[in-house]
Amino acid sequence: MAHSIGMSGSTIMSDRDRLPELFDKGLPHVEIGEFGDRDSYLSFLNLARENKVSFGIHVPHFRENSKYDLLEEVKMHPSLARKLFVEEVQEAARSGASYVLVHFPYFKGEAESTLEKIEEGLQFLQHLQESYGVPIVCEPKLGHNKSSAGIQYLYDFPMNLWEKYGLSICIDIGDYRIAVGNNWREYIEPLLPFTKVVHMHNVRFTNKGYIWTPIHPDFEKQDTAFDMTPCIVLLAKGRDKYFILEHTPHTNPSEEEVDEGIEWVMEQLK
């Protein structure tokens, strides 16, 4: 495959009534999770088949399941989260997903023995990847109160050790820019050989926090925080990747804005 552009379920908050919108732009891939119920999931699978698109599952499949708990308790004990995650991988493999994407390594904030914890987590994930034959993609995320600890711990983790376990990485450019500001290149470059998925959104800071906004060449006009051009240019190098449009509906972006972003990204990926 060459690079592939995809739409994220986040753009419609995985709302069952809006699922057809994920296919409106004619993009070849969709990444989605957090369905309201099994019927929504099955109707998505039918739409994906009808529209002949590939898809990745961003766990959890269903909203009430674990999103962050593989290494430490956020919502549930890691042993339960892992049991559920095994079922997620089985389900994704059965339904023909191109990959399963999981928030890992996720730490709420500062933690001890992170190298050992991450390696033990990688052993667990590698075993599942090999058992079910579906690639597992690990997305480092901001922790509580925008904590960059997890992103830092991945940066500190030896990449030759990561390589040993054969797992892919997802770079969320919004999270990375919030976490490490202008040092993003130093943090992202070592991960490039393993990067399979890129989550693309910009960020608008508000007095309540921040909102994910569409990727767009004219970030200032969009009232967003970061110039993402150099980031996308860097990530377009090297192995083929899925570039996923991951804004949310909160800023009510116009179709035109989204289309301009898609066109611009396609230009960068040529």
N, C-alpha and C positions, 0 to 999 in steps of 0.2 A: 504493500500500500504506500501511497505518498501520504503527506499530511492530510488529515481529515478534519473538517470543521463540523461541530455538532452543537445542538441546542440542549440546554439543561432544563430539567423539570423545575428548577428553582424559578425560572422565568414565569411560571404559572402556579408556583407553590404546589405542584403535583395535583392540582384541582381536577377531579375527574371530568367535569363538564368542559374543561378547556384543553383536554389532552390533544384534540385534533390540531390545535394551534402549534404544537411542537413540530408539526410536519409542513406548516404553511410556507416556510422559506425554501423548501426543497433541499435541505441539507442532508448529507448522507448518514448522519449519526445522531443519536440522542443519548444523553446520560440522565438517569432518573432514579429516585428512591422515595422513601417516605410517603407511600400511597396511603390513602385513608382506609382502604380495606382491600380484600382479595379481589373483589369484582373489578375495582379500578385497575388493579395490576393486570388482570386478564384482558381487560379491554385495551390497555396499553399494548400488550403483546400482540393482540390482533391488529391494531393500527400499525405497529412496527412491521409486521409481516406484509400487510396490504401495501404499505408505502416503500417496502423493500429497503429499509434502513437497518444498519447495525445499531446495537445499543450496549451501553455499559450500565451496570447497577451500582448506584452510590448507596451503600447500606446506611441505615436499615431499609429493607423493603417496605416495612410498615411503621408508621409514626411512633407507635408506642414502644418499639424495640430500642436496643442500645445503639448509641451513636459514637460514644467516646470511651468505653469502659474496658478496653482490652488490657490496659496496663495498670489502671488504678480506678477506684470507684468514683464515678461522677453521678450516675443515676442508679447503678446496680453493681453487685459484686462482679469482679472480672471473671470468676469461674462461670457464672450464669451468662455473662455477656459472650464468653467464648463458646459456650454450648449453643447459644442462639446464632452466633456467627457461623458455626459449622453448618447450621441449617440454611443460612443465607447463601453460603457458597454452593451447597448442594442445589438449592433452588435456581440460582443463577446459571449453574452449569446445565441443569435440565432445560432451562428455557432458552439456552443458546446465546447468553450474554457474551460480549467480546472480552469483558473483564469485570472484576468486582473491585470497587474502590472503597477504601476504608480510612477513617481518620486515625493515622498511626505515624509516628509515635505521638500520642496525645497525653500531655501533662497539664493539669490545671494551673500549676505554677512551679516554683522551685521544688526539686525532688532529689533524693539520694540515689546512689548506685545506678545512674541512668544507663550507663553503657551495658551493664549486665541485664537490666530490665529490657532494653531495646533488643539485645541479642536473643534473649529468651523468647520475646515476642516474634522475632523473625523466624526462629525455629518452628514455632507454632504455625505461622503463616505459610512458611515454605512447605510444611507437611501437607497442609490443605491444598495448596496450589498443585502439588504433585499428585495428591490423591484424586482430585476432581478435574484436573486438566484445564482449569480456567485461570488466566493470569490474575494475580492480586496486585492492586496498585495502592501504594501507601501515600496518604496525603498528610503532611505535617500541618498542624493548625495552630492558630492563636489559642491560648488558654483563657482562663477567667480574667476579666478586666483587661483584655488585650495582652495578656502575658505572652512574651515571646520565648518563654523557657523551652517549650517543645521544639521550636525551630532552632534554637541555640543548641539543644542537646543532639539534634540530628547533625548540625554543623560540626559538633565536636566528635561525632561518631566516625570511626575510621572507615572510609569508603571501600577499602579492599576487603573489609569484613562484611560490609553490606553486599558487595558483589558475590561473595561466597554463597549467599542465600538466594540469589536469582530473583529478587523481587523488584518490581518497578515502582516509580515515584510519580506523584502528581504535584506540580507546582501551582499553588494558588497565588497569582501575582499580586492580588489585593492584600492578602495576608502577609506576604513577604515584604511588600512596601511598608505596611503598617509596622511590622516587626523590626525591620532593620534599616528602614529609610533609604538613604543613598548608598548604603553598602550592599544593596541587593545583589549586585553582580558577583561579589566575593562569596556570597552565600549560595547563589544558584549555580554558578559554574561547576563546582565539584559534583553536582547532582545530575548534570546534563546527560552523562552516559546511561543513566538509569531512568531518565524521565520519559514517560509514555503518554501522560495526560497533562494538559495545561488548562487551568481554570481561569477564564478571562473575565474580569470585571474591573471597573474603577471604583472609587470610594468617594462618597460625599459625607463629610463630617457634619453632624447636627448636634444640638445641645443634648439630645438623648443618646448619642452614640454615633453610629455610622450606618450608611445604607449602601448596598451594592448597586452600582449604576452600570449602564452598558459601556462596553469598550468602544472608544471613538477616537479618531485622529485629532479632533480639536477638543482636547480635554478641558481647556479653560472656558470655552464657550459653554461646555456642559456643566460648568460649576463643580468640577471634580478635582480630586487632590493631586493626581500624579500624571506625569507624562509617561505613558506605557510603551511608547514606540521602541526605545532601545531594548526594553524587556522582551517584547514580541520578536524583535529582530534576532536577539540572542537565542531565544527558545526555538526559533525556526531552523536553527542549525542542527546538524547531526541527525540522529535517528528519527524515523517517522513518528509523529505524535498525533493525538487527538486534541484539537483546540476547541474548548467548550465555552460557549457563551453562557455565563453564569450570573447575570444580573437578576435582581428580583423585581416584582411589579411595583414596589413601593413608590418609586418616583414617576410611575406612569409614563414610561418612555414612549415617544412616538415611533410608529413603524419606520418612518424615514430615518430617525436616529439609529435604530437597530440595523437597518439595511446599509446605511453608510459605514457602520462599524464592521459589518460582515464583509463588505466590498474591500474595505481597507485592509482587514486581516488577510483576505485572499491575496491581495497584492503583496503583502509582506511574506507570504508563504511560497510565492512562486520561486 
